[in-house]
Amino acid sequence: MKNKKTFNLSLLNAAQREAVEHLYGPVLILAGAGTGKTRTVISRLVNMLRQGVCSSEILAVTFTNKAAIEMRERIGQMIPKDEAKEMMVCTFHSLCVRILRRDIEKIGYKNNFTIYTASDQVGLVRKLISRHSAKDESLDHNLAISLIGRSKNKGIPVSDKEGTLIGEIEKAYNNELKLLNAVDFDDLLILAVKLLKEYSSIKNFWSDRFKFITVDEFQDTNHKQMELIQLLSGSEQNVCVVGDDDQSIYGWRGAEIKNILEFERFFKSPKTITLEQNYRSNQAILHTANSSILNNVGRRSKSLWSEIDSKENVRIIAMPGDEEESQFVVDEILEMTATEKRSYEDIAVLFRMNSLSRMFESKLREYKIPYKVVGGQSFFDRREIKDLLAYLSVIKNQDDDINLLRIINNPPRGIGAATVSLAVEKSREFRASISSTFQNPEFISNLSTKAASKVDAFIDLIESYRTPMVAEFSSFGILFKQLVEEIGYIDYLGRTCKTDSEFQNRRNNIFEFIDSMKGYQDRGKKNGLEDFLDDIALQQDHDEEDESQGGVSLITLHAAKGLEFPAVYMVGVEEGILPHQRSLEEGTKEEERRLFYVGMTRAMERLTMSYCVNRKKYGEVIRGEPSAFLEELDPTYIDVMSNDEAMGAPLDEGDAQAYFSRMKEMLDES
């Protein structure tokens, strides 16, 4: 038992102890942000063993493999290894695999079925589209996979019209999977529920085995996961679910907030225990966050509080523009790390949309501040940005074969695979670049008239932009915008994105990139395009070098859930961004407010929120409005200031109250 942590109830607060000691019947633990949820769940599982529950009768379900591994490790630190091994701690998907491996033959599969990964799905759907589509029909494979998955989870066919391509692909896909004795990840849950519902003997086997069930992050469960929990719970219903409706932010992914709001409808007379004492944030941050989430209707009542003293108020800062916003954050990072002995890892910049990261990435790179993009790609690693960089590289250097091959049919321009293959082969024979080979008469003579004209058109396109863009003091940013429009890249992107929101995000990234080019162009450098590309390349090399050392975290609000930082900057807190414009159209504003709340409750000591009066959007300067969520906040612990004032004294209480009145008037008028 060396190095084992001791189980000590005295280390828990009263609400945590109640949750740990209440073992029988349905229990809903409402665990607010930073209230010691994981410690409570682990202690409760260990207490079951202390009270005589057999470890093999305990099931703990999480959402990610990482969370399951962490839970197993922490349990293993408190109980003997053999007991920890017998307890099943797993994800929903791995639980379903166990259920299906035992009895899937009952519904027409063999128990050695294959689980199709995302790449397997892509290969199969591509094959089916090729087989079923007519010459004048097209369907993006990613869109097809997304629609089929949504259809499975909702139990509604993708198309109710006979003869549609997507309808044919859906039927063929499901039939092919069955023929191959394969299932995808959506099938795992759907088929497990089907087995348990249709065969009472199978249901009884599993409910008898798992007499105690714990579900973490319950607010993220969907309809089928809720069904699975009910089917496994047995007559005694010793089910403990742990979650926070105020942190339910994955409705777009199928999460059903009603599972936690209407828990009493699914389980009879449950015990509800609320964890409200927060161990992460100071009272100023919590009071401000509470005042926001109170505006959501129908939420479970809770109010976070903390014994941690507040050394400063929450700040709301009005920025003239996004350039000033990013500069301000970088200036403060430099000051904090120099004068407060903060590490870069203590600081996070949170934003609603990925496209907002570009300005901060560029500014951090400019000042050689290490950073990491958490839960997402670096702006410069995104597909559309790599495509645009490839075009720029080929314009700068006609011998760049790697990037030329990336753009030659991107967007599609009718240069066939056989032509490209021949060009690669001949370039080796000629000992020349592919671009030079395309212009070689001997190569051209091997092509059909149509193929030759397509190649000529591509070369002419690149050459027509090369001369003006590489010229000294060129307007390369403006010219490149014309090129992007001429090749119809944005329209092409729209055809290849799975969803409209993905398209909007990628389109915004393109506009951000072109804006950054124009900004660089305006510096009036002699070799503008060359310097622009060199800076990006050198900064990417710097990223790889510093990645293992961490740095300032750049995170979307969705990816920030579960994380905490001493200093948090929430940027772009504007109407149309947070809340997102789409939420206003789709009626999901309350989920956006929960996202706002999640962002605020990531901060431990210092929380700064900012909005821009003017922001570059879609290549133009757009007037910005402060988010309506800011107007809802109780100003008691808030300092409101402008960019200039942020570096000096905060506004006094009267000015702060006047600011909120002005903001309310602005929002009422809009």
KEDO-740177 format. One record per residue (C-alpha): z, y, x; residue in one letter. Coordinates in steps of 0.05 Angstrom, whole numbers, plus 32768, in hexadecimal, padded with zeros to 4 digits. Layout:
# residues N
ZYXa;...
# end
This chain:
# residues 670
800080008000m;7FF9802D803Dk;7FD98071802Dn;7FDF80637FE2k;7FEE80A07FB7k;802B80987F8Bt;8028809F7F3Ff;805780D87F2Dn;805980F47EE6l;8084812E7EFDs;8047814B7F20l;802681547EDCl;8031818C7EAAn;804A817C7E63a;800581777E43a;7FEA814C7E7Cq;8027811E7E77r;801C81177E2Ce;7FD381037E38a;7FE780D17E6Ev;801E80B07E43e;7FF880AC7E01h;7FD2806B7E0Al;7FC5804E7DC5y;7F9480637D8Eg;7F5D80977D93p;7F6D80D27DBFv;7F4681127DCAl;7F5B81377E0Ai;7F40817E7E08l;7F3F818E7E52a;7F2E81D77E5Fg;7F0D81ED7EA0a;7F3981E47EDDg;7F7281C37EB6t;7F7881857EE2g;7F4D81587EB7k;7F3C81257EEDt;7F84811E7F04r;7F9981137EBCt;7F6380DE7EAFv;7F7480B97EEFi;7FBF80BC7EE1s;7FB380A27E9Ar;7F8B80667EB3l;7FC080557EE7v;7FF7805D7EB3n;7FD480297E87m;7FDD7FF67EBFl;8026800B7EC7r;80307FFE7E7Dq;80147FB77E82g;7FCB7FC17E6Fv;7F9E7F907E94c;7F6E7FB57EC1s;7F337F8B7EAAs;7F3E7FA57E63e;7F337FED7E78i;7EEF80107E74l;7EE580567E90a;7EA080767E84v;7E8580B27EA9t;7E4180D47EAAf;7E2E80D07EF3t;7E32809C7F2An;7E5480D17F55k;7E8B80DB7F21a;7E9580907F19a;7E9B80857F64i;7ECE80BF7F6Ae;7EF780A27F31m;7EF7805D7F50r;7F0D80797F93e;7F4580A27F76r;7F5F80677F4Ci;7F5B803B7F8Ag;7F89806B7FAEq;7FC0805F7F7Am;7FBB80147F69i;7FAE7FD37F8Ep;7F657FC57F9Fk;7F607F867F74d;7F787FAC7F36e;7F497FE67F43a;7F0F7FB67F4Bk;7F1C7F967F06e;7F1A7FD87EE2m;7ED37FEA7ECCm;7EC380327EE0v;7E79803F7ED4c;7E43806B7EB6t;7E2780627E6Ff;7DE780457E8Dh;7E0A80127EB9s;7E367FFC7E7Fl;7DF87FF27E54c;7DD77FC87E8Bv;7E137F997E8Br;7E0F7F927E3Fi;7DC47F857E41l;7DC57F547E7Cr;7DF37F277E54r;7DCF7F267E11d;7D8C7F4A7E11i;7D687F087E03e;7D817F107DBBk;7D507F4A7DB1i;7D137F2D7DD4g;7D1C7F3D7E1Ey;7D2E7F117E58k;7D707F217E7An;7D4D7F2C7EBDn;7D2C7F6A7EA0f;7D157FA27ECFt;7D307FE97EC9i;7CF6801A7ED0y;7D0680577EFAt;7CE6809B7EF0a;7CAF808B7F23s;7CA180487EFFd;7C9A806E7EBEq;7C69809F7EDDv;7C3D80667EF8g;7C3C80427EB5l;7C2E80807E8Av;7BF780987EB9r;7BD580547EB2k;7BDB80567E67l;7BBF809C7E61i;7B8480887E8Cs;7B79804B7E60r;7B80806C7E1Ch;7B6580B37E24s;7B1E80C67E13a;7AF580EF7E45k;7B0581307E22d;7B5081217E1Ae;7B8881307E4As;7BD381267E49l;7C0581367E80d;7C2D80F87E93h;7C6F811F7E9Bn;7C68813D7E55l;7C5980F87E39a;7C9780DA7E5Ai;7CC281137E40s;7CA8810C7DF9l;7CB080C07DF9i;7CF880C67E11g;7D0980FA7DDCr;7CE880CD7DA7s;7D1380917DBCk;7D5480B77DB9n;7D4580D77D75k;7D2680987D58g;7CE980BF7D41i;7CA280B07D59p;7C8380E57D86v;7C4A80EE7D55s;7C4680D97D0Cd;7BFA80E37D0Dk;7BCE80A67D18e;7B9E80A87D52g;7BC080DE7D7Dt;7BBF80D17DC7l;7C0A80DA7DD0i;7C1780AC7D95g;7BEB80767DB5e;7C0C807F7DF9i;7C5280797DDAe;7C4180377DB8k;7C1D801C7DF5a;7C5780317E23y;7C8C800E7DF9n;7C607FD07DF0n;7C507FCD7E3Be;7C9A7FD37E4El;7CAB7F997E20k;7C717F707E3Cl;7C897F7E7E83l;7CD17F6C7E70n;7CE57FB27E85a;7D107FEA7E68v;7D1780337E79d;7D58805A7E7Cf;7D5380717E33d;7D4B80287E1Fd;7D8C80137E41l;7DB7803A7E10l;7D8B802E7DD3i;7D867FE37DDDl;7DD07FDB7DEDa;7DE27FFE7DACv;7DAF7FD37D87k;7DCF7F937DA3l;7E167FA87D90l;7E017FBE7D4Ak;7DD87F807D39e;7E057F4A7D58y;7E4E7F4E7D45s;7E5F7F157D76s;7E447F407DB0i;7E697F7D7D96k;7EAA7F567D91n;7EA27F3A7DD7f;7E9F7F7F7DF6w;7ED27FA07DC9s;7F037F677DD7d;7EF77F6F7E22r;7F017FBA7E24f;7F407FC87DFDk;7F48800D7E1Df;7F0D803D7E24i;7F0C80807E47t;7ECF80AF7E44v;7ECB80EA7E74d;7EA1812A7E66e;7EA081177E1Df;7E8081597E08q;7E4081427E2Ad;7E3781027E01t;7DFB80F97DD3n;7DF580D57D91h;7DE680907DAFk;7E1F80957DE1q;7E4E80A67DA8m;7E3580697D82e;7E40803D7DBFl;7E8980557DC6i;7E9780477D7Dq;7E7980017D80l;7EA27FF07DBEl;7EE4800D7DA5s;7EFA7FD17D7Bg;7F2D7FD27D42s;7F657FF17D6Be;7F3A802C7D81q;7F5E80387DC3n;7F2B806C7DD6v;7F3B80A97E00c;7F0480DE7E06v;7F0C81187E36v;7EE381577E32g;7EDE81A17E21d;7EB281BB7DEAd;7EB381FF7E0Cd;7E8C81DF7E46q;7E5781BC7E1Cs;7E1881D87E3Ci;7DE6819E7E39y;7DCD81A27DF1g;7D8681A87E0Cw;7D9081637E2Cr;7DA781437DEBg;7DF3814D7DEFa;7E1381527DAAe;7E4D81837DA9i;7E6081687D64k;7E7981297D86n;7EB481507DA0i;7EB981837D68l;7EB9814D7D32e;7EDE81177D58f;7F0A81097D1Ce;7ECC80F47CF5r;7EBD80BD7D27f;7F0480A47D34f;7F3D80A27D02k;7F7A80CE7D0Cs;7F7180DC7D57p;7FA680FD7D82k;7F8E813F7D9Ft;7FAD81587DE0i;7F97819B7DFDt;7F9B81AB7E48l;7F9E81F77E4Fe;7FC382067E90q;7F8D82167EC3n;7F9982097F0Dy;7F5882287F26r;7F5182707F10s;7F7E82AD7F0Cn;7F9482CA7EC9q;7F6383057ECCa;7F2882D57ECFi;7F4482A77E99l;7F5682DF7E69h;7F0F82FB7E70t;7EEF82B77E66a;7F1B82A77E2An;7F0682E87E09s;7EBD82D27E0Ds;7EC2828B7DF3i;7EED82A07DB8l;7EAD82BB7D99n;7E9182757D8Fn;7E9B825B7D48v;7EB982177D39g;7ED282097D7Fr;7F1181E27D8Er;7F4B82127D96s;7F63821B7DDEk;7F7482557E0Cs;7F77824A7E57l;7FB0826A7E7Ew;7FC6826B7EC6s;800382797EF0e;7FD682927F28i;7FDF82DD7F32d;7FA283097F2Es;7F9783347F6Ck;7F5B83587F4Ee;7F3683607F0Cn;7EF483427EF7v;7EBB83727F09r;7E7E83837EDFi;7E4A83A97F07i;7E0C83CC7EEFa;7DD483C77F23m;7D9783F47F26p;7D6A83B87F33g;7D6783717F4Dd;7D5B83887F95e;7D9D83AF7F92e;7DC083757F70e;7DAF83447FA8s;7DBE83777FDEq;7E0283857FC0f;7E15833B7FBEv;7DFE83318006v;7E25836F801Dd;7E6483547FFDe;7E5A830F801Ci;7E54832F8060l;7E9383598053e;7EBC831E8038m;7EAA82F08071t;7EB9832780A4a;7EF983468088t;7F188312805Ae;7F0B82D58085k;7EE582B6804Cr;7EB5827D805Ds;7E6F827D8040y;7E83823E801Ae;7EB682677FF2d;7E7F828E7FD1i;7E4E827D7F98a;7E1682A37F76v;7E0B828A7F2Fl;7DCD82987F05f;7DB082817EC2r;7D6882767EDAm;7D4E82577F1An;7D1D82917F24s;7D5782C07F31l;7D68829B7F71s;7D2A82B47F96r;7D4482FB7FA3m;7D8782E07FBCf;7D6882AA7FE8e;7D3B82DF8008s;7D74830F8013k;7DA382DA8030l;7D6B82C3805Er;7D5F830B8074e;7DA883118089y;7DA982CA80A6k;7DE082B58077i;7DE08269806Dp;7DDA82528025y;7DCD82157FFCk;7DAC820C7FB8v;7DDC81DF7F91v;7DBF81AF7F5Fg;7D7881C97F67g;7D4081D87F97q;7D3B82137FC5s;7D0B82467FA6f;7CDA82397FDFf;7CDB81ED7FD4d;7CC581F27F8Br;7C8181D37F7Cr;7C5F82127F65e;7C79823B7FA0i;7C6282057FD1k;7C1D82087FB0d;7C1982537FB8l;7C31824F8000l;7BFB821B800Da;7BC5824B7FF4y;7BE182828021l;7BE38253805Ds;7B9B823F8054v;7B868288804Ci;7BAA8299808Ck;7B93825A80B2n;7B538238809Bq;7B6381FC80C7d;7BA381EA80A2d;7B8B81A78087d;7BCE81928069i;7BD381CF803Cn;7B8981CE802Cl;7B8F81878011l;7BC9819F7FE5r;7BA081D67FC4i;7B5A81B97FC3i;7B6281A17F7Cn;7B9F81C97F69n;7B8C81E07F34p;7B5581AC7F29p;7B1181C77F3Dr;7AE681887F39g;7AE781747F83i;7AEC81297F7Cg;7B1780F97FA4a;7AD980DB7FC5a;7AC3811F7FDEt;7B08812E7FFAv;7B0C80E9801Bs;7AC880F3803Bl;7ADC81378054a;7B1B811B8075v;7AF180E38095e;7ABB811380AEk;7AED814580C8s;7B07811080F8r;7AC080FE810Ce;7AAE81488117f;7AF281568137r;7AF781928109a;7B2381AA80D1s;7B1481968089i;7B0381DF8079s;7ACF81E080B1s;7AB5819C809Bt;7AAA81B68054f;7A7B81EA8073q;7A5681B880A0n;7A0E81AC8089p;7A128163809Ee;7A4E81588070f;7A2E817F8037i;79F08154803Bs;7A1B81178027n;7A3081387FE5l;7A0F813C7FA2s;79F781817F8Ct;7A3281877F5Ck;7A6681727F8Fa;7A4881A17FC4a;7A4B81DC7F93s;7A9581CE7F84k;7AA681CC7FCEv;7A7E820D7FDBd;7AA282307FA2a;7AE6821D7FBFf;7AD582348005i;7AB782757FEAd;7AF782817FC2l;7B24827A8000i;7AF582A3802Ce;7AEF82DB7FF9s;7B3B82E67FFEy;7B4582D68047r;7B2583148065t;7B498349803Ap;7B8C8324803Bm;7B91831A8086v;7B7983608095a;7BAB839080B6e;7BD883B48085f;7BB8838D804Bs;7BCF838D8003s;7BD783428008f;7C09833D7FCFg;7BDC835F7F9Di;7BA083377FB5l;7BC582F57FAFf;7BD983067F67k;7B8E830D7F59q;7B8182C97F79l;7BB782A77F4Fv;7B9882C57F10e;7B5182B37F25e;7B6082697F30i;7B8782657EEFg;7BC482487F12y;7BF6825D7EDDi;7BCD823F7EA5d;7BC781FF7ECDy;7C1381FF7ED7l;7C1C82057E8Cg;7BF381C77E81r;7C1C819E7EB3t;7C6381B27E9Fc;7C8B81837E73k;7CAA81B97E48t;7C9F82027E37d;7CE182147E5As;7CCA81F27E9Ae;7C89821A7E97f;7CAF825B7E8Cq;7CDC824D7EC8n;7CA1823B7EF5r;7C7982777EDEr;7CB482A47EECn;7CB982867F32n;7C7082987F3Fi;7C7B82E07F28f;7CB982E47F54e;7C9282CA7F90f;7C5982FC7F86i;7C8C83347F7Ed;7CAB83207FC0s;7C6683227FE1m;7C5A83687FC5k;7C9E837E7FDEg;7C8E83638024y;7C4983848020q;7C6A83C78010d;7C8E83C58053r;7C4B83D78071g;7C4983A380A8k;7C0A839E80D1k;7C03835280CAn;7C23834D8085g;7C0C8308806El;7C1882E780B1e;7C5E830580B7d;7C6F82F3806Ff;7C5D82A9807Bl;7C7F82A880BFd;7CC082C380A1d;7CC0828D806Bi;7CB18255809Da;7CE8826C80CDl;7D1A82748095q;7D0C822D807Cq;7D19821280C1d;7D5B823880C1h;7D6C8219807Ed;7D6381D28098e;7D8D81E280D5e;7DC781FE80ACd;7DC581D0806Fe;7DFB81A18089s;7E2881DC8097q;7E2881F4804Fg;7E26823D8040g;7E26826B8003v;7E1782437FC4s;7DDE82597F97l;7DE682347F55i;7DCB82357F0Et;7E0282397EDBl;7DF181F37EC2h;7DF981D67F08a;7E3A81FC7F14a;7E6281D57EE1k;7E9C81B07F03g;7E9A81DC7F41l;7EC982137F58e;7EC6824C7F8Af;7EF782837FA0p;7EC182B87F96a;7E8B82B57F61v;7E5282E57F53y;7E3082DC7F0Fm;7DEF83017F13v;7DBA83137EE0g;7DEB83187EA6v;7DB783387E7Ae;7D9A832F7E35e;7D6082FE7E38g;7D7D82DD7E76i;7DC582CE7E60l;7DC082C17E27p;7D7A82A57E35h;7D4482C17E08q;7D35827A7DF0r;7D7C82727DD5s;7D7482AF7DA9l;7D3482907D8Ce;7D5082497D85e;7D96825B7D6Bg;7DBC82407DA8t;7DE0827F7DBBk;7E24825D7DB7e;7E0F822B7DEDe;7DF982677E18e;7E3E82857E0Er;7E5D82437E25r;7E3182477E62l;7E4A828E7E6Ff;7E9182747E68y;7E84823A7E98v;7E6A826C7ECBg;7EA882997EC6m;7ED8825E7ECCt;7EBA82487F0Fr;7EDC82847F30a;7F20827A7F4Fm;7F3382BF7F6Be;7EF982F07F63r;7EC582F57F2Cl;7E8D83287F2Et;7E58832D7EF7m;7E1B83597EFDs;7DDE836E7ED5y;7DA183977EE8c;7D8983D67EC5v;7D4383C57EDEn;7D2A83817EF2r;7CE783687F0Bk;7CCB83377ED9k;7C85831B7ED0y;7C6F83487F09g;7C8883877EE6e;7CC883B07EE5v;7CEB83A27EA3i;7D2583CA7E87r;7D63839D7E83g;7D9C839C7E52e;7DE283837E61p;7DF183417E3Fs;7E1283437DFBa;7E4583127E19f;7E5F834A7E46l;7E6D83767E0Ae;7E98833F7DEBe;7EC8833C7E26l;7F0F83587E21d;7F1083917E54p;7F5A83897E66t;7F4C83687EA9y;7F0683857EB5i;7EEF83BB7EE5d;7EAB83D87ED0v;7E8383FC7F06m;7E3F840F7F1Fs;7E2183F57F5Fn;7E3A84317F86d;7E7F842F7F66e;7E8683E57F77a;7E9183F77FBFm;7EC884297FADg;7EFC84327F76a;7EF284117F31p;7EEB843A7EF2l;7F2C844B7ED1d;7F41842C7E8Ee;7F2484657E65g;7EE184607E87d;7EE184157E7Fa;7EEE841B7E34q;7EB7844F7E2Fa;7E8784217E54y;7E9483E97E23f;7E8784197DE9s;7E4584307E09r;7E3183E87E14m;7E4183D67DCCk;7E1784107DB4e;7DDD83F97DE0m;7DE283B27DC6l;7DE783C87D7Dd;7DA883F37D85e;7D7F83BB7DA6s;
# end
